[in-house]
Amino acid sequence: MNAGVFYAALAYTAWGWLPVFFKQLNQVNALEVVLHRMVWSLIFLMCVLAVLKRWAWLRGVAREPRVLLAFGLSALLLSVNWSVYVWAVQNAHVLDASLGYFILPLVNVAIGFAFLNERPRRGQWLAVAVAAAGVLWLTVQAGRLPWVALVLAISFGIYGLLRKLAKLGALEGLTLETLLLSPFAIGLLAWWAWHGQGALVQGDRATLGWLLLAGPLTAIPLLLFAAGARRIPMATLGILQYISPSLQLLLGVWLYGEAFEPARAIGFYLIWTALLLYSAESLLNGRKQLSGK
């Protein structure tokens, strides 16, 4: 139990500090950062698989077009999520990115209801309603939808749905996704380099070093998360997941000086209230189930 909490907390802490990493690459286009992330993640994951000698799943996947199609779709959603996130960090929208991951648990409730025939309890519906009020408030006071937060939450929510239904584990699944994306990524990076553009040609050693780090910084937290998720209850995991957006929020306000005016704060307060309701309801329901046994 303690080891599981440690692994999961470490994973969420690493994800929470990602804005600091991507800020080091402000001089590189967000799309190019994501392409490098795909390529170096694949190389790192291949090394991990080589050490673990876990290649048998590749032969099975190659004979299942439906699996390839499903992971092709999840890879597309992952690339959208990564691209919007990197763009948000590089363009002073760290608070909007954190909002997306605060909303995510409640988006998951709605996705479970829509696609998995799950029946949310009254407390969960109340939390979703309060969060929706928060999003509506942010839309009204800004004059536009908080699109960064919504794209991040919805894309990762649907991605999580696809991975929940998939046959492969975290390591193999991410490897397959990056493998499917890598021809496009390598081709576009090579095209830019051929024409004297991009970080591979124009970047200094520090920039190239940061881009190389994208591989392990993508894969290691995911492996820690997978190790933690196997050892602790979902309710505990649900509480720990707020570490990441909370760190991002603090970084956005205190380190990067993003505006957190009172009108905007009201929307966040509503969403935090929704998360408290959701967490409290989940914990109470978990205790009832345990006492019923």
QUIMO-V665263 format. One record per residue. N is the residue number from 1. RES is the residue in three letters. D_FIRST is the distance of its C-alpha to the first C-alpha in Angstrom with 2 decimals. Layout:
# QUIMO-V665263
((N RES D_FIRST) (N RES D_FIRST))
This chain:
# QUIMO-V665263
((1 MET 0.00) (2 ASN 3.83) (3 ALA 5.47) (4 GLY 5.11) (5 VAL 6.33) (6 PHE 8.67) (7 TYR 10.02) (8 ALA 10.71) (9 ALA 12.17) (10 LEU 14.19) (11 ALA 15.52) (12 TYR 16.64) (13 THR 18.11) (14 ALA 20.02) (15 TRP 21.38) (16 GLY 22.37) (17 TRP 24.48) (18 LEU 26.24) (19 PRO 29.35) (20 VAL 30.09) (21 PHE 30.20) (22 PHE 32.42) (23 LYS 34.69) (24 GLN 35.66) (25 LEU 37.13) (26 ASN 39.26) (27 GLN 42.32) (28 VAL 41.07) (29 ASN 41.47) (30 ALA 38.26) (31 LEU 39.07) (32 GLU 39.62) (33 VAL 36.29) (34 VAL 34.58) (35 LEU 36.71) (36 HIS 35.70) (37 ARG 32.03) (38 MET 32.55) (39 VAL 34.43) (40 TRP 32.35) (41 SER 29.08) (42 LEU 30.69) (43 ILE 31.83) (44 PHE 28.46) (45 LEU 26.75) (46 MET 29.57) (47 CYS 28.97) (48 VAL 25.27) (49 LEU 26.43) (50 ALA 29.14) (51 VAL 26.83) (52 LEU 24.57) (53 LYS 27.79) (54 ARG 26.60) (55 TRP 29.92) (56 ALA 30.58) (57 TRP 29.31) (58 LEU 32.12) (59 ARG 34.82) (60 GLY 33.47) (61 VAL 33.11) (62 ALA 36.65) (63 ARG 38.04) (64 GLU 36.40) (65 PRO 38.22) (66 ARG 36.21) (67 VAL 32.95) (68 LEU 34.76) (69 LEU 36.15) (70 ALA 32.82) (71 PHE 31.28) (72 GLY 34.51) (73 LEU 34.04) (74 SER 30.42) (75 ALA 31.62) (76 LEU 34.36) (77 LEU 32.05) (78 LEU 29.80) (79 SER 32.97) (80 VAL 34.13) (81 ASN 30.87) (82 TRP 30.91) (83 SER 34.63) (84 VAL 34.52) (85 TYR 31.60) (86 VAL 33.41) (87 TRP 36.66) (88 ALA 35.16) (89 VAL 33.84) (90 GLN 37.17) (91 ASN 39.25) (92 ALA 37.77) (93 HIS 35.71) (94 VAL 32.25) (95 LEU 32.08) (96 ASP 32.97) (97 ALA 30.25) (98 SER 27.63) (99 LEU 29.11) (100 GLY 28.59) (101 TYR 24.84) (102 PHE 24.81) (103 ILE 26.80) (104 LEU 24.76) (105 PRO 22.35) (106 LEU 25.53) (107 VAL 27.36) (108 ASN 24.69) (109 VAL 25.51) (110 ALA 29.18) (111 ILE 28.69) (112 GLY 26.81) (113 PHE 29.74) (114 ALA 32.37) (115 PHE 31.22) (116 LEU 28.72) (117 ASN 30.48) (118 GLU 27.50) (119 ARG 28.68) (120 PRO 27.10) (121 ARG 27.11) (122 ARG 29.58) (123 GLY 27.15) (124 GLN 26.08) (125 TRP 29.79) (126 LEU 30.53) (127 ALA 27.98) (128 VAL 29.57) (129 ALA 33.00) (130 VAL 32.27) (131 ALA 30.90) (132 ALA 34.03) (133 ALA 36.12) (134 GLY 34.52) (135 VAL 35.35) (136 LEU 38.84) (137 TRP 39.38) (138 LEU 38.47) (139 THR 40.84) (140 VAL 43.66) (141 GLN 43.47) (142 ALA 43.25) (143 GLY 45.74) (144 ARG 43.58) (145 LEU 40.34) (146 PRO 37.30) (147 TRP 37.42) (148 VAL 35.03) (149 ALA 32.19) (150 LEU 33.18) (151 VAL 33.56) (152 LEU 30.17) (153 ALA 28.42) (154 ILE 30.48) (155 SER 30.49) (156 PHE 26.73) (157 GLY 26.29) (158 ILE 28.68) (159 TYR 27.17) (160 GLY 23.77) (161 LEU 25.71) (162 LEU 27.37) (163 ARG 24.24) (164 LYS 22.63) (165 LEU 25.76) (166 ALA 26.08) (167 LYS 25.62) (168 LEU 24.27) (169 GLY 20.81) (170 ALA 20.08) (171 LEU 21.76) (172 GLU 24.68) (173 GLY 25.22) (174 LEU 25.53) (175 THR 27.74) (176 LEU 29.99) (177 GLU 30.26) (178 THR 31.30) (179 LEU 33.55) (180 LEU 35.32) (181 LEU 35.75) (182 SER 36.81) (183 PRO 40.47) (184 PHE 41.13) (185 ALA 39.35) (186 ILE 41.11) (187 GLY 44.40) (188 LEU 44.44) (189 LEU 43.41) (190 ALA 46.10) (191 TRP 48.64) (192 TRP 48.05) (193 ALA 48.31) (194 TRP 51.51) (195 HIS 53.04) (196 GLY 52.06) (197 GLN 49.37) (198 GLY 45.66) (199 ALA 43.45) (200 LEU 43.97) (201 VAL 47.63) (202 GLN 47.82) (203 GLY 44.54) (204 ASP 44.39) (205 ARG 42.08) (206 ALA 39.57) (207 THR 39.36) (208 LEU 38.96) (209 GLY 36.22) (210 TRP 34.24) (211 LEU 34.80) (212 LEU 33.57) (213 LEU 30.29) (214 ALA 29.73) (215 GLY 28.55) (216 PRO 25.53) (217 LEU 24.75) (218 THR 24.61) (219 ALA 22.72) (220 ILE 20.12) (221 PRO 18.30) (222 LEU 18.42) (223 LEU 16.90) (224 LEU 14.02) (225 PHE 13.63) (226 ALA 13.83) (227 ALA 11.17) (228 GLY 8.69) (229 ALA 10.19) (230 ARG 9.67) (231 ARG 5.89) (232 ILE 5.81) (233 PRO 8.89) (234 MET 12.13) (235 ALA 12.88) (236 THR 10.15) (237 LEU 11.35) (238 GLY 14.81) (239 ILE 14.61) (240 LEU 13.40) (241 GLN 16.26) (242 TYR 18.80) (243 ILE 18.16) (244 SER 20.41) (245 PRO 23.44) (246 SER 23.32) (247 LEU 23.73) (248 GLN 26.42) (249 LEU 28.19) (250 LEU 28.33) (251 LEU 29.60) (252 GLY 32.19) (253 VAL 33.57) (254 TRP 33.41) (255 LEU 33.66) (256 TYR 35.79) (257 GLY 37.72) (258 GLU 37.41) (259 ALA 39.07) (260 PHE 37.05) (261 GLU 40.01) (262 PRO 39.79) (263 ALA 40.83) (264 ARG 38.03) (265 ALA 35.51) (266 ILE 36.32) (267 GLY 34.99) (268 PHE 31.70) (269 TYR 31.49) (270 LEU 32.02) (271 ILE 29.24) (272 TRP 26.82) (273 THR 27.94) (274 ALA 27.22) (275 LEU 23.65) (276 LEU 23.19) (277 LEU 24.72) (278 TYR 22.59) (279 SER 19.26) (280 ALA 20.52) (281 GLU 21.80) (282 SER 18.61) (283 LEU 16.62) (284 LEU 19.56) (285 ASN 19.90) (286 GLY 16.32) (287 ARG 16.95) (288 LYS 20.30) (289 GLN 19.04) (290 LEU 16.66) (291 SER 19.60) (292 GLY 21.91) (293 LYS 20.19))
